[in-house]
Structures are given as structure tokens and as C-alpha cells.
Amino acid sequence: MTRIGLVRRALILAILLAPAGVWGGEVVHRLTQGETLEDVAQRYWGERDWAVLLRTHNRLPAGPVAAGLKLRVPVPSDHVVRPGDTWPSLAEAMIDDPALGPLLAELNDLDPDKPLQPGREIHAPAIATYRLGRGESLAAVARRFLSGTGDWKLLARVNHLGNPHSLRAGTELRVPLRPKAPQEPADRRPTAPVAAAKPNPMPRPRPRPRPDMATPLETEPIPLQEPIREAVNAYLDGRYEEALEQLENLRTETEVSGSHKDQVTVLEYLTLAHVAFDDETEACEAYVALRTAEPEHRWDPDRISPKVIRITSLCQAR
């Protein structure tokens, strides 16, 4: 058995486990009096909002958790290469899937076709279990737990998904978490949660949008909540980059607490914004989510450009 240890100088005194079916490593954390799942998520991952992963990973029912409960908490792991190690053997030992040896190599910025050099340190991410909600897509999961919607391809690869656009609610996914140093809470007393700093990925270069290709869905004010109204107005004013950023953020918020109408509106304009940038893959992902939320959705050909209708029609055939 290869040695698996905690990375990033973890300050957690717990037992490191590597059970079958779990990527990287795990620690066992016993809840103390008054401690919540949010506290544990903040301590180990630096993200209070990731408490949902602790619940799904440990298959906990909805509701409060009691002191003394033992939680399995996924953590990153590392291994120093020894003579005879191969990418398949490391992938099997560290992430329980020898077929993902090439992916493990890529995550370490190494060539999977070249021999491993003894003494090199290999890192594996913490992997948590997540259960898809109704109308939720891989891109939504990637946006929530990874660096952005583009990481949906990584999720598809990790989970060996043949058709990532046909997932059902309740599907369990393995999610490789962004590497973060664990944090020891300074005070267990109830306080207003402080949002943890998130990495700011390099923006992806986008071609200049062609306004004639994505006609506005509406030309009159729309009775929506203010943040959604601002995003819609940004799109209608031709500020596509600004609209796209706002809509991506709003998509997560409306999935959690928005009304059905809010979700549909955000997904409609998110689809149009991606078409404006000629990003057919992301446009299809948003449109598939739109049709999941609103199965009877149809574009109005009198107000929507033929390009939008053509692209989204092809999305349904994929």
C-alpha cells in the first residue's frame, strides 16, 4: 500500500483513511457540541457552502446533526514515487480507478506517456460525493465546486459519463474539489458566516459577439428581481460579457432559492449570451438545462434569430 498523507500542512489531528471507492484520502471528524456541517466545511475546505457535500458524502438525512456524529471528510493526498510505480498503479491506490491514470498525470502537469521519476511527489485532490438536484447540470456543479462551467468536461471524465447532457436528478457524482488549505475556526460561537475567498480563474478569451445573431427575447421591462433585471438589461444593451458573468452567478442562486420563472428567465438569457459569443457547447448546456426546467419551452421565431433556433434545435438532437 503506498503511503498517503495529508498535503498543504494540514492542521487536523485525525486518522487518515483510504477506503475502497473513495478518492485521495479521508479523515474522520467527530462533531462537537454546537458544531454544524457548515463549520466543518469551513474548517477543512474553507467553504461553508460546501456543507451539502458533507451531507451527501455521508448519506445524512435532512435536518440538524448531533454532537458525537462521526463524519468522513475527503481531503487531498500525496505520494512520493517509488521504483516500479506507474500511473495506473498510482491511480488505483490514490483515486481507486486505474483507468484514470492519464487524468492523474494531467492534474500533476505531467505526461502520462513518460515514465515516472522516483522521488517526485504526486498529488491527488479531495473527492466528495454529490447528488444532482432537479434540473441541475454538470456545468452547474462545476460552477459551484470547481473553477467554472468549463470544468464540466472534467466531471464527465472523472465519472466516465458517455452522455453528460442526459443525467437525471439523484445521480451521484464524484467531485474533485479545488485545493484549499484547511482552516481551524477561531471561535465556535454563532457568527455571521464570512464568505471564503475563491480563486479568480484566468478569463477565457472570447470572440467578439455578433449582435445580429442573438436577438433580444424581450423589448419591454420584465418584472423580475433586481439582480436578474440588471443581467437581462445588460444583455439587451449589448453588454454581453457583463451579462454572461451576471447570468452565470444568478444561475446558481436561482437553482437554490429562485422561483421557477426566475430559473427559466436566467437560462433563456444565458443560452442567448453564449450564442452571442459563438460558444455552441456552453449554449447547448444552458439550453438543455432550460428544457429540463421547462419541457414545453419554445422560442418565438418572430423575436429570436434563426441562428439561436438552429443551434438549440441541434442541441436537442445530441
Stockholm file with secondary structure:
# STOCKHOLM 1.0

chainA/1-318         MTRIGLVRRALILAILLAPAGVWGGEVVHRLTQGETLEDVAQRYWGERDWAVLLRTHNRLPAGPVAAGLKLRVPVPSDHVVRPGDTWPSLAEAMIDDPALGPLLAELNDLDPDKPLQPGREIHAPAIATYRLGRGESLAAVARRFLSGTGDWKLLARVNHLGNPHSLRAGTELRVPLRPKAPQEPADRRPTAPVAAAKPNPMPRPRPRPRPDMATPLETEPIPLQEPIREAVNAYLDGRYEEALEQLENLRTETEVSGSHKDQVTVLEYLTLAHVAFDDETEACEAYVALRTAEPEHRWDPDRISPKVIRITSLCQAR
#=GR chainA/1-318 SS CCCCBCCTTCCCCSCEECCTTCCSEEEEEECCTTCCHHHHHHHHHSCGGGHHHHHHHTTCCSSCCCTTCEEEEEECEEEECCTTCCHHHHHHHHHSCGGGHHHHHHHTTCCTTSCCCTTCEEEECCEEEEECCTTCCHHHHHHHHSSSGGGHHHHHHHTTCSCGGGCCTTCEEEEECCCCCCCCCSCCSCCCCCCCCCCCCCCCCCCCCCGGGSCCSCSSCCCCCHHHHHHHHHHHTTCHHHHHHHHHHHHHHHHHHCCHHHHHHHHHHHHHHHHHTTCHHHHHHHHHHHHHHCTTCCCCTTTSCHHHHHHHHHHHHC
#=GC SS_cons         CCCCBCCTTCCCCSCEECCTTCCSEEEEEECCTTCCHHHHHHHHHSCGGGHHHHHHHTTCCSSCCCTTCEEEEEECEEEECCTTCCHHHHHHHHHSCGGGHHHHHHHTTCCTTSCCCTTCEEEECCEEEEECCTTCCHHHHHHHHSSSGGGHHHHHHHTTCSCGGGCCTTCEEEEECCCCCCCCCSCCSCCCCCCCCCCCCCCCCCCCCCGGGSCCSCSSCCCCCHHHHHHHHHHHTTCHHHHHHHHHHHHHHHHHHCCHHHHHHHHHHHHHHHHHTTCHHHHHHHHHHHHHHCTTCCCCTTTSCHHHHHHHHHHHHC
//
